[in-house]
Amino acid sequence: MTGQKFPRLVEAFDESVDVIVVGYGFAGAVSAIAAHDAGAKVLLLEKMADPGGISVCAGGGLRLSRDRDAAFSYLKATNDGTTPDDVIGAFVDGMFEVEDFVAELVKVNNAEIVRVERPGNYPFPGYDSMYFLEIDKVPGFDRETGYPHARSLRNGTNMMKVLEDNVTARGIEVRFSTAAERLITGPDGEVHGLWVEGVNGPRAICAKRGVILACGGFEANQAMQRQYWQLNPVYSAAFRGNTGDGIRMATDVGAGLWHMWHFHGSYGFRHSDPNFPFAIRMKRLPDWVPEVRETEAVMSWILLDRRGRRFMNEYEPYVQDTGHRALDVMDPSTVQKPNIPCFAVVDEEGRKMYPLGGVVFNDRDVTPYEWSADNLKEVQNGILTKCDTVEDLAETIGCDVAELEESLHRWDKACAAGQDEALGRPPKTMAPIKTPPYYVGEIWPVVSNTQGGPVHDTKQRVLNAYGEPIPRLYEAGEVGSIWGHLYLSGANLSECFIGGRIAGREVASLEDWYLMR
Ligand SMILES: Cc1cc2nc3c(=O)[nH]c(=O)nc-3n(C[C@H](O)[C@H](O)[C@H](O)COP(=O)(O)OP(=O)(O)OC[C@H]3O[C@@H](n4cnc5c(N)ncnc54)[C@H](O)[C@@H]3O)c2cc1C
């Protein structure tokens, strides 16, 4: 790919629209709807053959709040100085517009909205002002099979269906299998359009009002991850389309970056079939049964490092957000990563409790895999290994038997005492591991979604390295997420809605640069 194939400056365009939106996940769909409703002719580009991005795989809950000040305090604490107050403030203001917006959207197909009460994950002031807004049912649409190319955590498919029906009802042009490659600017750096590569080869498309990047993060770009993260390897949980293209395009025209170190992730298995490209995240009982209170559900497993020792509280407040962080250790004296891979161990009682893994994906080339209820299919296919004795278990892990025996003994003693003094796991979540056979699986870091990317301001304008807006370049969603430290579950999706609406409205309000020449 050379600059000559996609030159920054062009003499003539192949076609023109008012607004180009790159990426057809939630952020792209909302941006396109908002720009269209503000009077712009919109072209929505998607590089994959199907819509949905990572968004369609998600739980589908938009995180909202009942109290502005409480939400602001909570989000300021969870961002720990990584995002300016005015940007957090714009997000919080947007939270209070989302319900009305979604109520308008569902008129297209009579989908049912539910509110799910759920406090924030971390104990900062304001955590109890939060709830989720979800789409519970879409008449005539089956959330499990409605998108054959995708499996979602819960209601992500329902929300996608509502958005897709709105895009279609408005007659917004969508071009699939068409990748945005490079931005086109005027001589002064103002963004005038972009190059795409699709079935008809490269085309230069003029965006008379501007471009919105909504093309996700870099979950599927391990080379980029190596440059920004110590932790490696990290496997994507769901989707191959997000390869950091928006970050590349924006930095090419001068964008500054933020939050590149931060990703929403966890720990999980790799499939024994190398053709299955995604990691499979470990799931706790509350992940399967939302009604179960987080700190009161038994977790069937412990994690052991390569020496056979426990090294983390397996049951952090929000395992799906920070579960990978304790794996991020490099021991300079041995130049090894003792926790990668690490090992999940359950006993016979734990195996029977509930499925250990949950599969989600958006990929038409993947053969769907269903994790078995009793975890026995995974013993047969080699994701888990059955060990009749502690000696077998030590051999499978590759650790010293005495070390492993000591770890199991300490754990069972802590369970009997109801207190994990060593690592602080919540008492009600603890279950002894003492009934053979044992089952063990290799555990790896997993990225659900990245948070880093181009910096933006309250209007979703992409800022350059000096904090100045790059003219006519906007972004929405996780491509340049505002979450820079800890993440509020559901807030990536509300960010798609809030940022997408702002970006769509703002870009549509601009004068046509072509007429202004
Ligand atoms: C299993 C799982 C569960 C999750 N659950 C939740 C949840 O419940 N709540 C929550 O808030 N967050 C959740 N997240 C995170 C959340 O889903 C994402 O952060 C969010 O959906 C990102 O939306 P987006 O529109 O920015 O990106 P995406 O939905 O990923 O869309 C980006 C689109 O851009 C396309 N694209 C990429 N490059 C190009 C290009 N060059 N040209 C054209 N198109 C391009 C991609 O193919 C993709 O379709 C979850 C993530 C995972 C993996």
The ligand as an ORCA input file, in Angstrom:
! r2SCAN-3c Opt
* xyz 0 1
  C     -18.146    -10.192     23.912
  C     -18.228     -8.726     24.109
  C     -19.211     -8.204     24.905
  C     -19.297     -6.839     25.095
  N     -20.324     -6.364     25.842
  C     -20.450     -5.059     26.023
  C     -21.551     -4.541     26.726
  O     -22.434     -5.275     27.156
  N     -21.622     -3.216     26.903
  C     -20.681     -2.359     26.398
  O     -20.797     -1.159     26.572
  N     -19.657     -2.814     25.683
  C     -19.530     -4.139     25.470
  N     -18.500     -4.607     24.720
  C     -17.670     -3.640     24.000
  C     -18.485     -3.026     22.861
  O     -19.193     -4.054     22.209
  C     -17.628     -2.286     21.833
  O     -16.714     -1.433     22.449
  C     -18.524     -1.444     20.933
  O     -19.545     -2.248     20.410
  C     -17.740     -0.820     19.799
  O     -18.636     -0.269     18.889
  P     -18.100      0.488     17.617
  O     -19.276      0.809     16.790
  O     -17.189      1.570     18.025
  O     -17.189     -0.608     16.879
  P     -17.659     -1.928     16.152
  O     -18.995     -2.361     16.580
  O     -16.570     -2.915     16.271
  O     -17.803     -1.460     14.647
  C     -16.685     -1.075     13.892
  C     -16.920     -1.469     12.442
  O     -15.960     -0.824     11.612
  C     -15.587     -1.722     10.583
  N     -14.313     -1.309     10.029
  C     -13.078     -1.428     10.569
  N     -12.159     -0.903      9.748
  C     -12.826     -0.434      8.650
  C     -12.422      0.201      7.441
  N     -11.139      0.457      7.179
  N     -13.370      0.529      6.525
  C     -14.686      0.253      6.760
  N     -15.110     -0.370      7.887
  C     -14.193     -0.697      8.825
  C     -15.528     -3.065     11.287
  O     -15.571     -4.130     10.360
  C     -16.753     -2.977     12.201
  O     -17.901     -3.481     11.579
  C     -18.367     -5.970     24.486
  C     -17.370     -6.495     23.667
  C     -17.304     -7.868     23.475
  C     -16.244     -8.435     22.584
*
